[in-house]
Amino acid sequence: MKANARYKDSVFSLLFSNPDLLRELYSALEGVDLPSDVPVTINTLQDVLFMDRVNDISFEIGGRLIVLFEHQSTVNPNLPLRILMYIARLYEKIIDGRNIYTTKLIRIPKPDFYVLYNGNAELPDRAELRLSDMFEETAPLGIPEKEALLELRVKMININCGRNGELAEKCATLAGYSAFIGRVKELEREIRDRAEALRLAIEYCTEHDILKEFLEMHSKEVFGMLMTEWKLDDALAVRYEEGWEGGLERGLETTARNALAQGLPMETVQKITGLDMETLAKLQAGV
């Protein structure tokens, strides 16, 4: 990946793009010890879970289909539905060319879903998000409630530094990633300069053998990815903090104006908001 490339990957997806590291991470998450010769096939879909950013990884291992989603902003309660749409597309990719209308049973890998939370909110070490929590209630209409015939459960794991210590012991790479992000946040609180905090964190972790090889090889990408990722989070936060006051169009324009002020490319802002380029040009010009 070139240092001046358009940053679409996240640091998380770049770091864990190695099958051996994914095997190590999955073994830690499930509390198993998989042999090093168990094959890992990465089949991540592009631009599905989050617009213009890839912070998810999906892969097959030992008959399992794993979807990992690293999350640094406030956890979205709609994630089970978003992941349901993701997994449907993923299965479509996996069975490509096979006849699903045949009378012969088609075997598909069994799924596991994880959200690795690395944000600032105080959340428990582990929690579970369920698709069924999103279903409408039918009892008020006189229709008896019964067990949902469709369910999707997402395991949410807090990977902030100092949380879920057993994972850190079993997966050194995840521990290093958590320590790196934690160092960035600590420095940002101290000096109140995000860019400088990130530079100092990269320097500190390299000197203290925390993701040293990865950061030495990808320091420019890491800096660009995290700055873009956090600017995007800041821009999107406007939607929720202001409650979309003034209606949908005004909310989109507020989000776009904030994103442009953060320095995001106009093409990226268009993907976030869906506004046309002419409107974005006016917003950027302050019209």
N, C-alpha and C positions, 0 to 999 in steps of 0.2 A: 504494500500500500504506500503510495507516495505521500510525502509530508504535506503537499499542497493540494491534496485531493479534497473533494467535497465530503465533509464528515457526515456519514450516514450511520456507520457502526457506532456502538457505544464502547466505552473502555471495557465493560463487562463482556460483551460479545467478542471483542477482539482478543481479550485475554484468554477466554475459554473456547477459542476456535480450534484448539488442539485436542484430538480425540483422547489422548492419554490423560489430559487434565479433566476432561468430561467424565471419563471412567472413574478417576479418583474422586471427583465431586459427587457423582451419583452413589458411589460406594459409601461415602460419608453421610449423605442424606438418608440413605436406606439402612445404614448400619450393617452393611455386608462387606465382604472382602472378595471382590471379583478378580479372577486371574487376569494377568496383563495381556493375554492373547484373546480375550473376549472382544469381538469387533464392535466398533462404534461407527455408525453412519450418520453424519450430520445432514439434516434435510430442512433447515430453517427456511421459512417463507419470508420474502422481502416485503417491507412496508405494509404489514398487516395489523400488528397489534398497536403500533403507535406511529402516527403520521411523520414521515421523513426521518425516522430514527429507528435503528434496529437494536433494541435492547432485550430481545428474546432469542433463545436458542432452542431448537428442537432436534432430537436425535433418537436413533434406534439403538438399543443395546439389550442383548439377551431376550429378545421377544417382547421388550417393553418399548413404548413410544413416550419419550420424555419431553415435556415443554417447560422450559425454565424462563422466567420473566423477572429480570432485575428491576426494582422499582425504588426511586429515590424521592419522589414527591408523595403527596398524600395518597394513601391506598384508595383506589377507585372501587366502590362496591359493585360496579357493573362488570368487573373483570371476568367473572364466570361466563357471562354472556359473550363477551368479546373472545374469550378462549374457546367457547363452543363453536363460534364461527371460524376461528382459526383451525381447530382440529378437524372440522368438516373439510376444509380446503386441503389440509395436510393428508387426510385419508384419500381424498380424490387424487392427490399427487402420487401417493404410495401405490394405489391399485391401478394406476394408468395402464390402459391396454388390456386389463382383465375384464371379463364379462360378469358384471354383478347380477345379471338376470339368469345366469345359469342355475341349474338345480343343484350343482355341487357347492358345498359350503366353502366360502373364501375365508382364509385365515388372515387376521389383521393383528398388529401388535397391540398389546394392552396399554392404555395410556396412564401416565402420572403427570400431575400438574403442580408446579411449584412457583410461588412468588417469593423471591429473595429480597426482603425489605431492607433498605439502607437509608431511610429517610430520617427526618428530625422528630417526628411525632413519637410520643411514648406509647409503644405498642408491646404486647406480650412477646415472649420468646417464640411462641408458636400459636397459630390460630388457623381457622378454616373458613373459607368463603364458599357458599353454596349457591348454585343456580336457583334452587327452590325458594330461597329467601326473596327472590325477585318476583315470584308468581303473585298474581292478583288473588285477593281473598274472594271466595265464592259464597261463604256462609251468609253474608248479609243479603244475598239474593235467594236464600232458601235452598241452595245447593250444598249438600253435605261435603265437608272437607275430607279428602282422602289422600293417601300417599301419592306423591307425584310420580308419574311414569317416566319422567325425564329428569335426570339429576347429573350435575357435574360439580365435583368438589376440588377446590384448589387449596393446597397446603401453603400457608404463608409462614415464612421463617424469617425472624429478625436476625440479620447478619451484621448489625452494627457492632463495632469493636466492644468486646466484653460480654456479648450476648451469645448464647448457645456455644459455650466453650468446647463441648465435645466435638462440634463440627470443625472448629479451628484446629483441634488436635489431630483430626483425621484427614483434613485437607489443608495443607500448608498454603496452597495458592489462594484459596478463599480467605484464609486468615490474613495473608499479605494484602489482598485486595481491601478487606475491611479496615486494616490498619492504615493503608494509604488514604482511603476516603476519610477515615476518622482524623488523620493528621491534617488533611486539607481543611476540614470543618473547624478544627481547633485553631489553626493559624488564621483562618478567616475571622473568627470571633475576636482574636487578639489584635490583628492589624487592620481589619475592616477593609481589606482590599483583596477581592476574589482572585484576580489574576496573579498578584504577588504571592498570595497564599498558596496557590497551585504550583507556582514555580518553586517556592521554598519547600513544599511537600515533596515534589519530585526529587529535588536535590537531597533532602533529608533521607528519604527512603532509599535512594540509590546508595548513599553513604553508609546506611545502616542495614544493608542487605535485605531490604524489603521489596520484593518484586524487582530486584536489581537488574537482572538480565532483560526483563520485559521493558522496564522503564528506559534503560540505556538504548534499546533498539527502537522504542516507539515514543520517546518523550514528546516530540512535536505533535504526533497524532493524539496522544493522551491529552495534551494541553488543549488542542483545538476541539476535540470531542467533548470534554467536560465543560469548556466554556460555552460551546453551542448548546449542549444539553441543559445547562442551568439557565441560560438565557431563554430557552424555549419554555422551561418550567415557569420562569418569572412571567413570561408573556401569557401563558395559559392560565395562570393563577388569577388574572384579572376577571376571567369569566365567572369564577366561583366566589371570589371575594365581593364582587359587586352585584352578584345575584342576577346578572343580565338585566339590570335596570334599564328601562327605556326600550325594551324589546330586543329581539334577536339581532336585527341589523345593527343597532347601536352597539350591542355587546360585541359583535364581530369586528366592528370598526375600532372599538376600544382595544380589543385584543391585538388587532393588526397594528395600530399606532404604537402600542407598547412594544410589540415584537420588533418593529422597524427601529424604534428608539434604542433597542438592545443591540442593534447591529445585525440582525438576521437578514439573509438574502431575501429579496422580494419574492423569488420563486418559492422559497420555503414558506414564507408568510401566506402566499396564495394557497398552498396545500393545506395549511392549518385552518384558514378561514373560509376558503372557497370564494373570496372576493375577486373581482376582475382586476387586471393589471392597471387599468386606467384609474380605478378607485384607489388602489394602493399607491399609485404615483401621486395622487392628490393628497392622500393622507401623509405621505412622506414629506411632501412639500409644505405641509401645514395648512392646506387649503380647507 
